[in-house]
Amino acid sequence: MTHGHMPLDEAYLKDTVSFPYVVIIGEGYRLLDALRKLLGKLDKIQDPQSRAEAVTNLHALVEQARGYVASLSDPVTLARQRREAFAREKAQVAQIEADLEQVAAQLREVSATPDAAAIEQLRAKQVALKLRLNTSRVKLRVSEEVARHSGLRTAIEETKVEKIRDLLVGLVKQAAGVVPALEAAPAGS
C-alpha cells in the first residue's frame, strides 16, 4: 500500500501490525523465551560453578528485559534507539564495503604475480566479505524500515506492545524473587 500499488485503506489496516512492530514485538518474545528457559533450568543445575554462571546470565537477561520494557514505554525513545541501531548497521555495511574494496585492490596487485596461494587466499576472503555484505545489506534494510516507523503506533500495535511488556514485567518480578533464593541456597536444594 505504501508503494502505490494499492490505495491506502485504513479500515483494512486497522487490525494489522506493521512490519517494524512485528520485529520489535518479536524481540520481546525472544527475550521472554530466553528468560523462561533460564528460569526453568536454574532449579536443575547441580554444579555450583554452573549455577553461579546461570545466575549471572539471569541477572544480565533481567537487566536487558528491564531496558527493553523501558524503551517500549516511550515511543520517542524507541524510535531514537532504532535510528541509532540503523546508524550502526549502516556503518558496519560501509566498513565491509571498504574491506571488500581493499581486498579487491590487493587481489589486483597479487594477480600480476605467480603466487597462486596468495590469490586463492584473497579470493576466499573476497567471497566471505561479499557474503557478509549481502547479509548486512538485508539487515540494514530491515533496520531502516524499523527505524523509520518504530515511533508510530496504531491501536493494535499498542495492544501487542502492552501484552509483551506485561509478560516481561511479570517474569522479571518472578526472576527477582528467584535469584536471591538461588544465591543463598546450596546447589541441589
SULFENNOR-V158167 format. One record per residue. N is the residue number from 1. RES is the residue in one letter. BURIAL is 1 if it has 24 or more other C-alpha atoms within 12 Angstrom, else 0. Layout:
((N RES BURIAL) (N RES BURIAL))
This chain:
((1 M 0) (2 T 0) (3 H 0) (4 G 0) (5 H 0) (6 M 0) (7 P 0) (8 L 0) (9 D 0) (10 E 0) (11 A 0) (12 Y 0) (13 L 0) (14 K 0) (15 D 0) (16 T 0) (17 V 1) (18 S 1) (19 F 0) (20 P 1) (21 Y 1) (22 V 1) (23 V 1) (24 I 1) (25 I 1) (26 G 0) (27 E 0) (28 G 1) (29 Y 1) (30 R 0) (31 L 1) (32 L 1) (33 D 0) (34 A 1) (35 L 1) (36 R 1) (37 K 0) (38 L 1) (39 L 1) (40 G 0) (41 K 0) (42 L 1) (43 D 1) (44 K 0) (45 I 0) (46 Q 0) (47 D 0) (48 P 0) (49 Q 0) (50 S 0) (51 R 1) (52 A 0) (53 E 0) (54 A 1) (55 V 1) (56 T 0) (57 N 0) (58 L 1) (59 H 1) (60 A 0) (61 L 1) (62 V 1) (63 E 0) (64 Q 1) (65 A 1) (66 R 1) (67 G 0) (68 Y 1) (69 V 1) (70 A 0) (71 S 1) (72 L 1) (73 S 0) (74 D 0) (75 P 1) (76 V 0) (77 T 0) (78 L 1) (79 A 1) (80 R 0) (81 Q 1) (82 R 1) (83 R 1) (84 E 0) (85 A 1) (86 F 1) (87 A 0) (88 R 0) (89 E 1) (90 K 1) (91 A 0) (92 Q 0) (93 V 1) (94 A 0) (95 Q 0) (96 I 1) (97 E 1) (98 A 0) (99 D 0) (100 L 1) (101 E 0) (102 Q 0) (103 V 1) (104 A 1) (105 A 0) (106 Q 0) (107 L 1) (108 R 0) (109 E 0) (110 V 0) (111 S 0) (112 A 0) (113 T 0) (114 P 0) (115 D 0) (116 A 0) (117 A 0) (118 A 0) (119 I 0) (120 E 0) (121 Q 0) (122 L 1) (123 R 0) (124 A 0) (125 K 0) (126 Q 1) (127 V 0) (128 A 0) (129 L 1) (130 K 0) (131 L 0) (132 R 0) (133 L 1) (134 N 0) (135 T 0) (136 S 1) (137 R 1) (138 V 0) (139 K 1) (140 L 1) (141 R 0) (142 V 1) (143 S 1) (144 E 1) (145 E 1) (146 V 1) (147 A 1) (148 R 1) (149 H 1) (150 S 1) (151 G 1) (152 L 1) (153 R 1) (154 T 0) (155 A 0) (156 I 0) (157 E 1) (158 E 1) (159 T 0) (160 K 1) (161 V 1) (162 E 0) (163 K 0) (164 I 1) (165 R 1) (166 D 1) (167 L 1) (168 L 1) (169 V 1) (170 G 0) (171 L 1) (172 V 1) (173 K 0) (174 Q 0) (175 A 1) (176 A 1) (177 G 0) (178 V 0) (179 V 1) (180 P 0) (181 A 0) (182 L 1) (183 E 1) (184 A 0) (185 A 0) (186 P 0) (187 A 0) (188 G 0) (189 S 0))
